[in-house]
Every structure is written in structure tokens, then in C-alpha cells.
Amino acid sequence: MTRIIMHGCNGHMGQVITQIVKEDKDAEIVAGIDLRDSCENGYPVFTDIDACDVEADAIIDFASPKATDKLLEYAIRTQTPVVLCTTGLTEEQLVKITEASKKVAVLKSANMSLGINTLMKLLKDAAKTLAPAGFDMEIVEKHHRLKVDAPSGTALALADSINEALEEPYSYNYDRSQVREPRKDKEIGIVAVRGGNIVGEHEVIFAGLDEVITFKHTAYSKSVFAKGAVQAAKYLNGKGAGYYGMADVIEG
């Protein structure tokens, strides 16, 4: 049984995870941290993380970047592994996360979906074979109209996973509208679409002569990210200091 502290328990993702864990026989949320304590979660909620005196095997973080520094201090002090799911972190905070991972287990990923992270592994294998054969590579990502960053962090992570498999890194092209010329070699095109309430869709296209291979992942609800976060928390249970990713969870 993995005992979890839910950091940001009364936010949308915190509530999704709370419901998922209730049906998971191998995990239990033993405490929550949130500035709002108006929800009835079935576990104690602390408005200040320093006041939390409940022992746990892992922390899942879906809060605000403003709370990240204090969370890392708590994780180090209590030696509680932490799954960082909060986005929008500053460069300074990313450095702090790396430093914290030298003292406690930290898992961070651009996307917590098990499907997306499996896709990254498949793309590496595909790129090793298809890129040398002259296939062009394009990524099209679609999200809801309120998403402020473009391209998505996941699209960039997919591109990075492709580049990791290549002997010579490809450049990224985000906009071809300003240049009227044929497609350049050794580049990955990344296109962002925003509209409606699309949760998340990523399509990776390998286009060669007379054949096209397409990899596609569609998230129909945010529960896919919540399920991945819970799996990550189980994985970190008992792990020593280190910087982990979802690839570690998939490989077991």
C-alpha cells in the first residue's frame, strides 16, 4: 500500500486523483495540502504544508509554482519522495528541483500520461530507422482554446525524444508562413492548434516517398494524467534520492 500526500488536493486534478485513489486497492491518500479546506475528502487537509505531520510514502503535486519551493523543502526534510506535476516552473525552480533530487527522490515529467510516455519510446525506435532513410518528421498538437503556451510542453518533449535517438540533432520549425521555400532537411516541424475544449491530442507524422507513418495519442479526459501520477507515486515508494521520469515508471 502506497500512502500519498496530495499537494493541491482541492484543485481540479487533486479531486480527480482523490476519486481515482479511492478505487485503488494499492494506494491511499493519507493527507492533503491546499489553501482551501472547504472540500470533504475523507482525509485531513492542511492549509500549511509545514503543519502536516502525517507520514507518507510519496507526495503528488498538482498545485501552483508558488508552492513548489516550500514543497521541495518539506520533501527533503521529511525524506518523502515527490511526483512533480505542476507546470510553469521558472528556470531557477528547475535548478532547485535538480538540487533537491540529490537529497530525495523526485519524479518530473512534461506529461504524466502513460500513453504519451510509451509513445516517446516508440518514436525513438522509429526515428532511428526512418530519419536516416530520409523521412520528414512533423508534430501536430491540439489543445483547448484556453491553453496559453504553444507549442505544448508535450509536443516539445516528443520532439526531444526523437532527437535523442538521432546521431545529429534536428532543428525545430514552429512557423513556415514567413518563408516561401521548400522544406529544409533535418528539421522537425511543430504545429499548435487551439480550439474548443480539446483535452490534448498529439500526432507525429513520418512522411517518406510514397508512404506515411503516423503515431497519434488522444487524451479524452484529464484522468489519464491523474492515473499516471498515481502510478508514479507507487513507483517512487521506497526509492532513494535521484531524478526520475515517467520512462522509469514504464520500464519498472
Secondary structure, DSSP 8 states (H G I E B T S, - for coil): -EEEEEETTTSHHHHHHHHHHHT-TTEEEEEEE-S---S--SS-EESSGGG-----SEEEE-S-GGGHHHHHHHHHHHT--EEE------HHHHHHHHHHTTTSEEEE-S---HHHHHHHHHHHHHHHHHTTTT-EEEEEEEE-TT---SS-HHHHHHHHHHHHTSSS--EEE---TT--S---SSEEEEEEEE-TT--EEEEEEEEETTEEEEEEEEESSTHHHHHHHHHHHHHHTT--SEEE-HHHHHH-
